[in-house]
Amino acid sequence: MRAGDDSYISWVKSKFLAGLSDAAVRQLLDTARLRHIAPNKDVIVQGEHPDHMFLLKIGRTRSYIVAEDGSEIVLLWATPGEVLGLVSLLPSPPNYMVNTTTVTTCDCLAWDHDTIRKLATEHPQIMENGFRVALYHLASYMKRHVNFVTKSSASRLANQLIQLAISAGEVESSGINVDITNKQLSSLCDVGYFTTSRILSKWEHDGMLSKKRGRVTLLAPESLMAA
């Protein structure tokens, strides 16, 4: 949760930078290009050849795949410190497996494939960290699948809203704001859109949250934890 601008603190604590020597961090920062990207712009396109890896400094992105019926399945709601295009660490990477689009205005550090490969060769901890990040996401998806099988729709929605509030929420006097649409939230929680809308409307009626277009404000997070 952010009560002020602590985005710098967030990205420098990235799992991708953990344990790196000062020399490795300096080289990473010196060779990166800063990219300023407007909202709702593609950062990564599924199926394209990996030519860059990104470290999110400011803003939020969403990673998703498009199902056969054209619907989007959200896989990751990324906040500062997240790595995008991790596959670019490989010497002969497969094509990007997901789409990634900015949700807000974003600043990213970007490395082209040759540069990040050279750095990973010089500093093996970079490759090890990339593997650890991949395992972290694998564990998250395993947990998501278990929750889908064992938890109710309401429980999955409540848990996800709390997680989003912690990782990407903005604290104001009225509550904790989470910028996400009902459709995106339903996909992230593996809950149908109409079921999501119905549950959120009930929680709004009960005074647990308030809604407006593209935003959910948590008014009583402790109540959601018991949902």
C-alpha positions in Angstrom: 0.0 0.0 0.0 1.2 3.5 -0.8 0.6 6.5 1.3 3.2 8.4 -0.7 5.6 7.9 -3.6 7.6 4.9 -2.5 8.0 3.5 -6.0 11.8 3.8 -5.7 11.9 1.7 -2.6 9.7 -0.9 -4.3 11.8 -1.4 -7.5 15.2 -1.5 -5.8 13.9 -4.3 -3.6 13.1 -6.4 -6.7 13.7 -10.1 -6.4 15.7 -9.8 -9.6 18.3 -7.6 -7.9 18.5 -9.6 -4.7 22.1 -10.6 -3.7 23.8 -8.9 -6.7 27.1 -7.3 -6.1 27.4 -3.5 -6.2 29.4 -3.9 -9.5 26.6 -6.0 -11.1 23.9 -3.5 -10.0 26.0 -0.6 -11.4 26.4 -2.4 -14.7 22.7 -3.2 -14.9 21.7 0.4 -14.3 24.5 1.8 -16.6 23.5 -0.4 -19.6 19.7 0.0 -19.2 17.6 2.3 -21.2 14.7 4.1 -19.4 11.4 3.8 -21.3 8.4 6.0 -20.4 5.3 4.3 -21.6 1.7 5.7 -21.6 -1.3 3.8 -20.2 -2.9 1.0 -22.3 0.2 0.5 -24.5 1.7 -2.9 -25.4 5.1 -3.7 -23.7 5.2 -7.3 -24.8 3.2 -9.1 -27.5 2.6 -12.8 -27.4 4.3 -14.7 -30.2 6.9 -12.0 -31.0 10.6 -12.8 -30.7 12.0 -11.7 -27.4 14.3 -8.8 -27.9 14.1 -7.0 -24.5 13.8 -7.6 -20.8 12.2 -4.9 -18.6 12.2 -4.0 -14.9 9.2 -2.0 -13.9 10.2 1.1 -11.9 6.9 3.1 -11.8 3.4 2.1 -12.6 1.4 -1.1 -13.1 1.1 -3.5 -16.0 -1.1 -6.6 -16.6 0.1 -9.7 -18.4 -2.5 -11.9 -20.0 -3.3 -14.5 -22.7 -6.2 -14.4 -25.2 -8.4 -17.5 -25.1 -10.0 -19.1 -28.2 -13.2 -17.2 -27.6 -11.3 -13.9 -27.6 -11.6 -13.3 -23.8 -8.5 -12.2 -21.9 -7.2 -14.3 -19.0 -5.1 -12.1 -16.7 -2.1 -13.9 -15.3 -0.2 -11.1 -13.5 -0.9 -7.7 -12.2 2.6 -6.2 -12.0 3.9 -3.5 -9.7 7.3 -1.8 -9.4 10.1 -4.3 -9.1 8.5 -6.9 -11.4 10.5 -8.3 -14.3 8.8 -8.5 -17.7 10.2 -10.6 -20.6 12.3 -12.8 -18.4 12.6 -15.3 -21.2 15.1 -12.9 -22.8 17.7 -14.2 -20.3 18.0 -17.4 -22.4 20.5 -17.7 -25.2 17.9 -18.9 -27.7 14.6 -17.8 -26.2 11.2 -19.0 -27.3 8.8 -16.4 -28.4 7.0 -14.3 -25.8 4.3 -16.5 -24.2 2.0 -13.7 -22.9 0.9 -10.2 -23.7 1.8 -7.4 -21.3 0.1 -4.0 -21.4 0.5 -0.9 -19.2 -2.4 -0.2 -16.9 -1.0 3.2 -15.8 1.8 5.4 -17.0 5.0 3.3 -16.5 8.7 3.8 -16.3 10.7 0.7 -17.2 14.4 -0.1 -17.3 15.0 -2.0 -20.5 17.8 -4.2 -21.7 18.1 -5.6 -25.2 18.7 -9.3 -25.5 22.4 -9.1 -26.3 23.1 -6.8 -23.4 21.3 -8.8 -20.7 22.8 -12.0 -22.0 26.3 -10.5 -21.7 25.6 -9.2 -18.2 24.2 -12.6 -17.1 27.3 -14.3 -18.4 29.6 -11.9 -16.5 27.4 -12.1 -13.3 25.8 -15.6 -12.9 23.7 -14.3 -10.0 21.6 -12.5 -12.6 20.6 -15.9 -14.2 20.1 -17.5 -10.8 17.8 -14.6 -9.8 15.9 -15.0 -13.0 15.3 -18.6 -12.2 14.1 -17.8 -8.7 11.7 -15.2 -10.1 10.3 -17.9 -12.5 9.9 -20.3 -9.6 8.1 -17.6 -7.6 5.6 -17.2 -10.4 5.2 -20.9 -10.8 4.4 -21.2 -7.1 1.8 -18.4 -7.4 0.1 -20.1 -10.3 0.0 -23.4 -8.4 -1.6 -21.6 -5.5 -4.1 -19.9 -7.8 -5.1 -23.3 -9.2 -5.5 -24.8 -5.7 -7.7 -21.8 -4.7 -9.8 -22.3 -7.8 -10.5 -25.9 -6.8 -10.9 -25.5 -3.0 -12.2 -21.9 -2.3 -15.4 -20.2 -3.1 -15.7 -17.3 -5.6 -16.3 -14.8 -2.8 -13.1 -16.0 -1.0 -11.0 -15.8 -4.1 -12.3 -12.3 -4.8 -11.7 -11.1 -1.3 -8.1 -12.6 -1.1 -7.2 -11.0 -4.5 -8.5 -7.6 -3.5 -6.5 -7.7 -0.3 -3.4 -8.7 -2.2 -3.9 -5.9 -4.7 -4.4 -3.5 -1.9 -1.1 -4.5 -0.3 0.9 -4.5 -3.6 -0.7 -1.7 -5.6 -3.2 0.1 -3.4 -3.2 3.8 -2.7 -4.2 4.8 0.8 -6.5 7.8 1.1 -8.7 9.0 3.9 -11.7 7.3 2.3 -10.0 3.9 2.1 -7.6 1.9 -0.1 -8.0 2.5 -3.8 -7.3 -0.3 -6.2 -7.5 0.6 -9.9 -9.0 -2.4 -11.6 -12.1 -3.1 -13.6 -14.7 -5.8 -12.7 -13.7 -7.7 -15.9 -10.0 -7.6 -15.1 -10.7 -8.7 -11.5 -12.9 -11.5 -12.5 -10.3 -12.9 -14.8 -7.5 -12.5 -12.2 -9.6 -14.5 -9.7 -11.0 -17.1 -12.2 -14.5 -16.0 -11.4 -17.2 -15.2 -13.9 -17.9 -11.6 -14.7 -21.5 -11.6 -13.6 -20.7 -13.4 -10.4 -17.9 -10.9 -9.7 -20.3 -8.0 -10.3 -22.9 -9.5 -8.1 -20.5 -10.1 -5.2 -19.0 -6.7 -5.4 -22.4 -5.1 -5.4 -23.3 -7.0 -2.3 -20.1 -5.9 -0.6 -20.8 -2.3 -1.6 -24.3 -2.6 -0.1 -22.8 -3.9 3.1 -20.3 -1.0 3.3 -17.2 -3.1 2.8 -16.1 -1.3 -0.4 -17.2 1.3 -2.9 -17.0 1.1 -6.7 -16.7 3.4 -9.6 -15.5 2.9 -13.2 -12.1 1.2 -13.1 -11.6 1.5 -9.4 -12.5 -0.4 -6.2 -12.1 1.3 -2.8 -11.7 -0.9 0.2 -13.5 0.7 3.1 -13.3 -2.2 5.6 -10.4 -4.6 4.6 -10.8 -6.5 7.8 -14.3 -7.5 6.8 -13.0 -8.8 3.4 -10.5 -11.0 5.3 -13.5 -12.8 6.9 -15.4 -13.1 3.6 
